[in-house]
Amino acid sequence: MMTNPAGRLTQGQFSFLPDLTDAEILKQIEYGLKNGYAWSVEYTDDPHPRNTYWDMFGHPMFDLQDPAGVLMELKECRKAFPNHYIRLLAFDSVRGVESVVMNFIVNRPAKEPGFFLERTEIDGRSMRYSTRSYSAAQPEGERYQG
């Protein structure tokens, strides 16, 4: 049984669901703000599962309390990087937590080529596995041209 028949990148919350609409994204932003979370927008064209350091778009919105402001920042990022992965992150700054508590993808390239699984036999017939994105064969900035 195939668990991800669409072959979509599955990082963060809601990864196996259809893309969220802007209205649904706004509800998540509102939820985060009600819980005192600060939002930020990040993007990448290298969605490798171990790439946790995406590029930040703008600054973290620590003092912003209006969900429309976060959505506006997201729309600006979509305009600047329409063929990139874009995600929203909610940061909880409460002492003792100080961590990302929500993150989900809000933009994807039109075509997601997926990942190549490389298997290498090592000492004692043990196997070592690694993955790489098919898109990584292209130079940065040219990976998802529609």
Salt bridges, closest charged atoms under 4 A:
ASP19 OD1 - ARG8 NH2 2.64
ASP19 OD1 - ARG108 NE 3.37
ASP22 OD1 - ARG78 NH1 2.82
GLU42 OE1 - ARG87 NH2 2.76
ASP45 OD1 - ARG143 NH1 3.23
GLU76 OE2 - LYS79 NZ 3.28
GLU112 OE1 - ARG108 NH1 3.05
GLU118 OE1 - ARG132 NH1 3.55
